Amino acid sequence: IVPRGGTKTLQQIINQLEYLSRKGKLKLQRSARHLDIFVPPDQMRELARSWVQETGTYDEGQPDEERQQELTTHIIVSFPAG
């Protein structure tokens, strides 16, 4: 787990999705729980918005600098070659 590596704001989640998709050049695919569907680049903002709403604790009126709850957790894994 990366200490303080999680996102706390809607914009940070959007930034992470853009980073992971290389600004829309790579397809992002949802998990089997979400039917393995691909997320078109123009729907990443809506995906991020639904993510924060599903936490049940995200208040859109709260200033970003006051947010304490992490909405994501970052981990680092290593896989052997091959």
Backbone atoms as SQL, in Angstrom:
CREATE TABLE atoms (id INTEGER PRIMARY KEY, chain TEXT, resi INTEGER, resn TEXT, atom TEXT, x REAL, y REAL, z REAL);
INSERT INTO atoms VALUES
  (1, 'A', 1, 'ILE', 'N', 0.857, -1.175, 0.000),
  (2, 'A', 1, 'ILE', 'CA', 0.000, 0.000, 0.000),
  (3, 'A', 1, 'ILE', 'C', 0.902, 1.236, 0.000),
  (4, 'A', 2, 'VAL', 'N', 0.528, 2.199, -0.798),
  (5, 'A', 2, 'VAL', 'CA', 1.280, 3.449, -0.871),
  (6, 'A', 2, 'VAL', 'C', 0.681, 4.425, 0.145),
  (7, 'A', 3, 'PRO', 'N', 1.429, 4.801, 1.187),
  (8, 'A', 3, 'PRO', 'CA', 0.896, 5.748, 2.171),
  (9, 'A', 3, 'PRO', 'C', 0.485, 7.055, 1.499),
  (10, 'A', 4, 'ARG', 'N', -0.698, 7.526, 1.829),
  (11, 'A', 4, 'ARG', 'CA', -1.255, 8.769, 1.283),
  (12, 'A', 4, 'ARG', 'C', -1.295, 8.755, -0.243),
  (13, 'A', 5, 'GLY', 'N', -1.411, 7.553, -0.827),
  (14, 'A', 5, 'GLY', 'CA', -1.418, 7.445, -2.276),
  (15, 'A', 5, 'GLY', 'C', -2.798, 7.466, -2.893),
  (16, 'A', 6, 'GLY', 'N', -3.834, 7.451, -2.054),
  (17, 'A', 6, 'GLY', 'CA', -5.192, 7.415, -2.579),
  (18, 'A', 6, 'GLY', 'C', -5.687, 8.783, -3.014),
  (19, 'A', 7, 'THR', 'N', -6.782, 8.771, -3.735),
  (20, 'A', 7, 'THR', 'CA', -7.403, 10.020, -4.171),
  (21, 'A', 7, 'THR', 'C', -8.472, 10.428, -3.167),
  (22, 'A', 8, 'LYS', 'N', -8.703, 11.728, -3.060),
  (23, 'A', 8, 'LYS', 'CA', -9.693, 12.255, -2.120),
  (24, 'A', 8, 'LYS', 'C', -10.751, 13.118, -2.796),
  (25, 'A', 9, 'THR', 'N', -10.575, 13.413, -4.076),
  (26, 'A', 9, 'THR', 'CA', -11.515, 14.304, -4.761),
  (27, 'A', 9, 'THR', 'C', -11.963, 13.691, -6.086),
  (28, 'A', 10, 'LEU', 'N', -13.074, 14.197, -6.573),
  (29, 'A', 10, 'LEU', 'CA', -13.583, 13.775, -7.875),
  (30, 'A', 10, 'LEU', 'C', -12.538, 14.025, -8.958),
  (31, 'A', 11, 'GLN', 'N', -11.931, 15.205, -8.943),
  (32, 'A', 11, 'GLN', 'CA', -10.949, 15.534, -9.980),
  (33, 'A', 11, 'GLN', 'C', -9.744, 14.610, -9.918),
  (34, 'A', 12, 'GLN', 'N', -9.322, 14.212, -8.729),
  (35, 'A', 12, 'GLN', 'CA', -8.190, 13.293, -8.613),
  (36, 'A', 12, 'GLN', 'C', -8.526, 11.930, -9.211),
  (37, 'A', 13, 'ILE', 'N', -9.764, 11.474, -9.051),
  (38, 'A', 13, 'ILE', 'CA', -10.164, 10.204, -9.666),
  (39, 'A', 13, 'ILE', 'C', -10.175, 10.350, -11.185),
  (40, 'A', 14, 'ILE', 'N', -10.701, 11.453, -11.682),
  (41, 'A', 14, 'ILE', 'CA', -10.684, 11.700, -13.129),
  (42, 'A', 14, 'ILE', 'C', -9.247, 11.699, -13.639),
  (43, 'A', 15, 'ASN', 'N', -8.353, 12.368, -12.921),
  (44, 'A', 15, 'ASN', 'CA', -6.943, 12.403, -13.320),
  (45, 'A', 15, 'ASN', 'C', -6.345, 11.000, -13.356),
  (46, 'A', 16, 'GLN', 'N', -6.685, 10.160, -12.379),
  (47, 'A', 16, 'GLN', 'CA', -6.172, 8.795, -12.342),
  (48, 'A', 16, 'GLN', 'C', -6.678, 7.996, -13.539),
  (49, 'A', 17, 'LEU', 'N', -7.966, 8.130, -13.860),
  (50, 'A', 17, 'LEU', 'CA', -8.522, 7.413, -15.007),
  (51, 'A', 17, 'LEU', 'C', -7.858, 7.874, -16.303),
  (52, 'A', 18, 'GLU', 'N', -7.628, 9.170, -16.432),
  (53, 'A', 18, 'GLU', 'CA', -6.943, 9.683, -17.621),
  (54, 'A', 18, 'GLU', 'C', -5.514, 9.154, -17.693),
  (55, 'A', 19, 'TYR', 'N', -4.848, 9.084, -16.553),
  (56, 'A', 19, 'TYR', 'CA', -3.482, 8.550, -16.515),
  (57, 'A', 19, 'TYR', 'C', -3.473, 7.081, -16.924),
  (58, 'A', 20, 'LEU', 'N', -4.373, 6.295, -16.329),
  (59, 'A', 20, 'LEU', 'CA', -4.408, 4.860, -16.626),
  (60, 'A', 20, 'LEU', 'C', -4.742, 4.580, -18.085),
  (61, 'A', 21, 'SER', 'N', -5.571, 5.431, -18.680),
  (62, 'A', 21, 'SER', 'CA', -5.960, 5.231, -20.081),
  (63, 'A', 21, 'SER', 'C', -5.034, 5.969, -21.041),
  (64, 'A', 22, 'ARG', 'N', -4.005, 6.565, -20.491),
  (65, 'A', 22, 'ARG', 'CA', -3.070, 7.377, -21.294),
  (66, 'A', 22, 'ARG', 'C', -3.832, 8.418, -22.105),
  (67, 'A', 23, 'LYS', 'N', -4.675, 9.129, -21.366),
  (68, 'A', 23, 'LYS', 'CA', -5.516, 10.199, -21.937),
  (69, 'A', 23, 'LYS', 'C', -6.437, 9.674, -23.036),
  (70, 'A', 24, 'GLY', 'N', -7.003, 8.482, -22.806),
  (71, 'A', 24, 'GLY', 'CA', -7.978, 7.916, -23.729),
  (72, 'A', 24, 'GLY', 'C', -7.399, 7.065, -24.833),
  (73, 'A', 25, 'LYS', 'N', -6.086, 6.886, -24.880),
  (74, 'A', 25, 'LYS', 'CA', -5.468, 6.076, -25.934),
  (75, 'A', 25, 'LYS', 'C', -5.589, 4.583, -25.655),
  (76, 'A', 26, 'LEU', 'N', -5.711, 4.200, -24.380),
  (77, 'A', 26, 'LEU', 'CA', -5.914, 2.798, -24.007),
  (78, 'A', 26, 'LEU', 'C', -7.324, 2.635, -23.470),
  (79, 'A', 27, 'LYS', 'N', -7.918, 1.488, -23.738),
  (80, 'A', 27, 'LYS', 'CA', -9.268, 1.224, -23.251),
  (81, 'A', 27, 'LYS', 'C', -9.223, 0.785, -21.792),
  (82, 'A', 28, 'LEU', 'N', -10.103, 1.357, -20.996),
  (83, 'A', 28, 'LEU', 'CA', -10.282, 0.902, -19.624),
  (84, 'A', 28, 'LEU', 'C', -11.464, -0.056, -19.604),
  (85, 'A', 29, 'GLN', 'N', -11.313, -1.147, -18.884),
  (86, 'A', 29, 'GLN', 'CA', -12.374, -2.145, -18.810),
  (87, 'A', 29, 'GLN', 'C', -12.816, -2.296, -17.367),
  (88, 'A', 30, 'ARG', 'N', -14.121, -2.286, -17.149),
  (89, 'A', 30, 'ARG', 'CA', -14.661, -2.456, -15.806),
  (90, 'A', 30, 'ARG', 'C', -14.546, -3.914, -15.387),
  (91, 'A', 31, 'SER', 'N', -14.719, -4.171, -14.120),
  (92, 'A', 31, 'SER', 'CA', -14.607, -5.523, -13.576),
  (93, 'A', 31, 'SER', 'C', -15.796, -6.386, -13.989),
  (94, 'A', 32, 'ALA', 'N', -15.680, -7.686, -13.737),
  (95, 'A', 32, 'ALA', 'CA', -16.766, -8.622, -14.048),
  (96, 'A', 32, 'ALA', 'C', -18.039, -8.219, -13.314),
  (97, 'A', 33, 'ARG', 'N', -17.881, -7.699, -12.116),
  (98, 'A', 33, 'ARG', 'CA', -19.039, -7.233, -11.341),
  (99, 'A', 33, 'ARG', 'C', -19.820, -6.167, -12.106),
  (100, 'A', 34, 'HIS', 'N', -19.129, -5.446, -12.962),
  (101, 'A', 34, 'HIS', 'CA', -19.752, -4.396, -13.770),
  (102, 'A', 34, 'HIS', 'C', -19.790, -4.794, -15.243),
  (103, 'A', 35, 'LEU', 'N', -19.918, -6.097, -15.484),
  (104, 'A', 35, 'LEU', 'CA', -20.150, -6.679, -16.810),
  (105, 'A', 35, 'LEU', 'C', -18.965, -6.583, -17.770),
  (106, 'A', 36, 'ASP', 'N', -17.773, -6.324, -17.262),
  (107, 'A', 36, 'ASP', 'CA', -16.567, -6.274, -18.095),
  (108, 'A', 36, 'ASP', 'C', -16.657, -5.270, -19.245),
  (109, 'A', 37, 'ILE', 'N', -17.513, -4.286, -19.115),
  (110, 'A', 37, 'ILE', 'CA', -17.675, -3.339, -20.225),
  (111, 'A', 37, 'ILE', 'C', -16.493, -2.374, -20.299),
  (112, 'A', 38, 'PHE', 'N', -16.207, -1.916, -21.503),
  (113, 'A', 38, 'PHE', 'CA', -15.172, -0.912, -21.706),
  (114, 'A', 38, 'PHE', 'C', -15.768, 0.466, -21.434),
  (115, 'A', 39, 'VAL', 'N', -14.954, 1.346, -20.924),
  (116, 'A', 39, 'VAL', 'CA', -15.389, 2.704, -20.611),
  (117, 'A', 39, 'VAL', 'C', -14.850, 3.638, -21.687),
  (118, 'A', 40, 'PRO', 'N', -15.735, 4.182, -22.523),
  (119, 'A', 40, 'PRO', 'CA', -15.275, 5.129, -23.539),
  (120, 'A', 40, 'PRO', 'C', -14.669, 6.363, -22.864),
  (121, 'A', 41, 'PRO', 'N', -13.646, 6.952, -23.471),
  (122, 'A', 41, 'PRO', 'CA', -12.997, 8.125, -22.863),
  (123, 'A', 41, 'PRO', 'C', -13.972, 9.239, -22.487),
  (124, 'A', 42, 'ASP', 'N', -15.018, 9.429, -23.295),
  (125, 'A', 42, 'ASP', 'CA', -15.959, 10.507, -22.993),
  (126, 'A', 42, 'ASP', 'C', -16.878, 10.188, -21.819),
  (127, 'A', 43, 'GLN', 'N', -16.790, 8.967, -21.269),
  (128, 'A', 43, 'GLN', 'CA', -17.609, 8.598, -20.115),
  (129, 'A', 43, 'GLN', 'C', -16.793, 8.471, -18.824),
  (130, 'A', 44, 'MET', 'N', -15.500, 8.793, -18.871),
  (131, 'A', 44, 'MET', 'CA', -14.662, 8.668, -17.674),
  (132, 'A', 44, 'MET', 'C', -15.106, 9.617, -16.567),
  (133, 'A', 45, 'ARG', 'N', -15.499, 10.823, -16.922),
  (134, 'A', 45, 'ARG', 'CA', -15.956, 11.782, -15.904),
  (135, 'A', 45, 'ARG', 'C', -17.201, 11.245, -15.197),
  (136, 'A', 46, 'GLU', 'N', -18.128, 10.677, -15.948),
  (137, 'A', 46, 'GLU', 'CA', -19.339, 10.124, -15.337),
  (138, 'A', 46, 'GLU', 'C', -19.012, 8.906, -14.476),
  (139, 'A', 47, 'LEU', 'N', -18.072, 8.085, -14.913),
  (140, 'A', 47, 'LEU', 'CA', -17.636, 6.943, -14.107),
  (141, 'A', 47, 'LEU', 'C', -17.059, 7.434, -12.780),
  (142, 'A', 48, 'ALA', 'N', -16.224, 8.451, -12.828),
  (143, 'A', 48, 'ALA', 'CA', -15.632, 9.004, -11.604),
  (144, 'A', 48, 'ALA', 'C', -16.713, 9.573, -10.690),
  (145, 'A', 49, 'ARG', 'N', -17.673, 10.261, -11.262),
  (146, 'A', 49, 'ARG', 'CA', -18.761, 10.834, -10.461),
  (147, 'A', 49, 'ARG', 'C', -19.569, 9.730, -9.777),
  (148, 'A', 50, 'SER', 'N', -19.875, 8.662, -10.493),
  (149, 'A', 50, 'SER', 'CA', -20.635, 7.570, -9.870),
  (150, 'A', 50, 'SER', 'C', -19.799, 6.893, -8.786),
  (151, 'A', 51, 'TRP', 'N', -18.481, 6.826, -8.993),
  (152, 'A', 51, 'TRP', 'CA', -17.576, 6.236, -7.998),
  (153, 'A', 51, 'TRP', 'C', -17.687, 6.986, -6.670),
  (154, 'A', 52, 'VAL', 'N', -17.582, 8.318, -6.733),
  (155, 'A', 52, 'VAL', 'CA', -17.625, 9.084, -5.489),
  (156, 'A', 52, 'VAL', 'C', -19.012, 9.051, -4.858),
  (157, 'A', 53, 'GLN', 'N', -20.052, 9.004, -5.667),
  (158, 'A', 53, 'GLN', 'CA', -21.405, 8.946, -5.120),
  (159, 'A', 53, 'GLN', 'C', -21.667, 7.618, -4.423),
  (160, 'A', 54, 'GLU', 'N', -21.087, 6.534, -4.935),
  (161, 'A', 54, 'GLU', 'CA', -21.294, 5.219, -4.331),
  (162, 'A', 54, 'GLU', 'C', -20.648, 5.089, -2.956),
  (163, 'A', 55, 'THR', 'N', -19.710, 5.968, -2.622),
  (164, 'A', 55, 'THR', 'CA', -19.111, 5.899, -1.287),
  (165, 'A', 55, 'THR', 'C', -20.131, 6.249, -0.219),
  (166, 'A', 56, 'GLY', 'N', -21.121, 7.061, -0.585),
  (167, 'A', 56, 'GLY', 'CA', -22.139, 7.468, 0.367),
  (168, 'A', 56, 'GLY', 'C', -21.677, 8.541, 1.335),
  (169, 'A', 57, 'THR', 'N', -20.423, 8.933, 1.257),
  (170, 'A', 57, 'THR', 'CA', -19.897, 9.931, 2.192),
  (171, 'A', 57, 'THR', 'C', -19.335, 11.152, 1.482),
  (172, 'A', 58, 'TYR', 'N', -19.415, 11.191, 0.174),
  (173, 'A', 58, 'TYR', 'CA', -18.821, 12.289, -0.590),
  (174, 'A', 58, 'TYR', 'C', -19.800, 13.447, -0.672),
  (175, 'A', 59, 'ASP', 'N', -19.424, 14.583, -0.151),
  (176, 'A', 59, 'ASP', 'CA', -20.240, 15.790, -0.185),
  (177, 'A', 59, 'ASP', 'C', -19.641, 16.729, -1.223),
  (178, 'A', 60, 'GLU', 'N', -20.337, 16.909, -2.334),
  (179, 'A', 60, 'GLU', 'CA', -19.791, 17.737, -3.417),
  (180, 'A', 60, 'GLU', 'C', -19.605, 19.190, -3.006),
  (181, 'A', 61, 'GLY', 'N', -20.297, 19.622, -1.954),
  (182, 'A', 61, 'GLY', 'CA', -20.163, 20.997, -1.495),
  (183, 'A', 61, 'GLY', 'C', -18.963, 21.226, -0.587),
  (184, 'A', 62, 'GLN', 'N', -18.327, 20.160, -0.150),
  (185, 'A', 62, 'GLN', 'CA', -17.178, 20.284, 0.754),
  (186, 'A', 62, 'GLN', 'C', -15.945, 20.735, -0.030),
  (187, 'A', 63, 'PRO', 'N', -15.222, 21.723, 0.477),
  (188, 'A', 63, 'PRO', 'CA', -13.992, 22.157, -0.210),
  (189, 'A', 63, 'PRO', 'C', -12.974, 21.014, -0.278),
  (190, 'A', 64, 'ASP', 'N', -12.298, 20.888, -1.407),
  (191, 'A', 64, 'ASP', 'CA', -11.336, 19.797, -1.601),
  (192, 'A', 64, 'ASP', 'C', -10.266, 19.763, -0.520),
  (193, 'A', 65, 'GLU', 'N', -9.802, 20.932, -0.077),
  (194, 'A', 65, 'GLU', 'CA', -8.720, 20.953, 0.909),
  (195, 'A', 65, 'GLU', 'C', -9.150, 20.418, 2.280),
  (196, 'A', 66, 'GLU', 'N', -10.459, 20.279, 2.510),
  (197, 'A', 66, 'GLU', 'CA', -10.950, 19.749, 3.786),
  (198, 'A', 66, 'GLU', 'C', -11.201, 18.244, 3.743),
  (199, 'A', 67, 'ARG', 'N', -11.062, 17.638, 2.595),
  (200, 'A', 67, 'ARG', 'CA', -11.369, 16.210, 2.473),
  (201, 'A', 67, 'ARG', 'C', -10.305, 15.366, 3.151),
  (202, 'A', 68, 'GLN', 'N', -10.760, 14.396, 3.941),
  (203, 'A', 68, 'GLN', 'CA', -9.847, 13.503, 4.650),
  (204, 'A', 68, 'GLN', 'C', -9.969, 12.057, 4.179),
  (205, 'A', 69, 'GLN', 'N', -11.172, 11.644, 3.757),
  (206, 'A', 69, 'GLN', 'CA', -11.396, 10.252, 3.377),
  (207, 'A', 69, 'GLN', 'C', -10.819, 9.958, 2.003),
  (208, 'A', 70, 'GLU', 'N', -10.023, 8.897, 1.921),
  (209, 'A', 70, 'GLU', 'CA', -9.503, 8.480, 0.625),
  (210, 'A', 70, 'GLU', 'C', -10.581, 7.689, -0.110),
  (211, 'A', 71, 'LEU', 'N', -10.748, 7.985, -1.379),
  (212, 'A', 71, 'LEU', 'CA', -11.736, 7.312, -2.215),
  (213, 'A', 71, 'LEU', 'C', -11.132, 6.127, -2.950),
  (214, 'A', 72, 'THR', 'N', -9.805, 6.082, -3.021),
  (215, 'A', 72, 'THR', 'CA', -9.101, 4.963, -3.646),
  (216, 'A', 72, 'THR', 'C', -7.885, 4.625, -2.794),
  (217, 'A', 73, 'THR', 'N', -7.335, 3.450, -3.028),
  (218, 'A', 73, 'THR', 'CA', -6.101, 3.024, -2.382),
  (219, 'A', 73, 'THR', 'C', -5.134, 2.611, -3.473),
  (220, 'A', 74, 'HIS', 'N', -3.903, 3.029, -3.364),
  (221, 'A', 74, 'HIS', 'CA', -2.893, 2.673, -4.358),
  (222, 'A', 74, 'HIS', 'C', -1.990, 1.594, -3.780),
  (223, 'A', 75, 'ILE', 'N', -1.771, 0.570, -4.578),
  (224, 'A', 75, 'ILE', 'CA', -0.866, -0.500, -4.175),
  (225, 'A', 75, 'ILE', 'C', 0.160, -0.714, -5.280),
  (226, 'A', 76, 'ILE', 'N', 1.286, -1.262, -4.913),
  (227, 'A', 76, 'ILE', 'CA', 2.319, -1.593, -5.895),
  (228, 'A', 76, 'ILE', 'C', 2.510, -3.098, -5.853),
  (229, 'A', 77, 'VAL', 'N', 2.469, -3.718, -7.019),
  (230, 'A', 77, 'VAL', 'CA', 2.705, -5.159, -7.113),
  (231, 'A', 77, 'VAL', 'C', 3.813, -5.402, -8.130),
  (232, 'A', 78, 'SER', 'N', 4.464, -6.523, -7.982),
  (233, 'A', 78, 'SER', 'CA', 5.538, -6.876, -8.898),
  (234, 'A', 78, 'SER', 'C', 5.295, -8.291, -9.400),
  (235, 'A', 79, 'PHE', 'N', 5.413, -8.473, -10.681),
  (236, 'A', 79, 'PHE', 'CA', 5.228, -9.787, -11.282),
  (237, 'A', 79, 'PHE', 'C', 6.520, -10.190, -11.978),
  (238, 'A', 80, 'PRO', 'N', 6.899, -11.449, -11.849),
  (239, 'A', 80, 'PRO', 'CA', 8.110, -11.892, -12.548),
  (240, 'A', 80, 'PRO', 'C', 7.905, -11.848, -14.061),
  (241, 'A', 81, 'ALA', 'N', 8.968, -11.654, -14.784),
  (242, 'A', 81, 'ALA', 'CA', 8.892, -11.639, -16.249),
  (243, 'A', 81, 'ALA', 'C', 8.391, -12.980, -16.753),
  (244, 'A', 82, 'GLY', 'N', 7.617, -12.929, -17.844),
  (245, 'A', 82, 'GLY', 'CA', 7.150, -14.163, -18.466),
  (246, 'A', 82, 'GLY', 'C', 5.860, -14.538, -17.979);
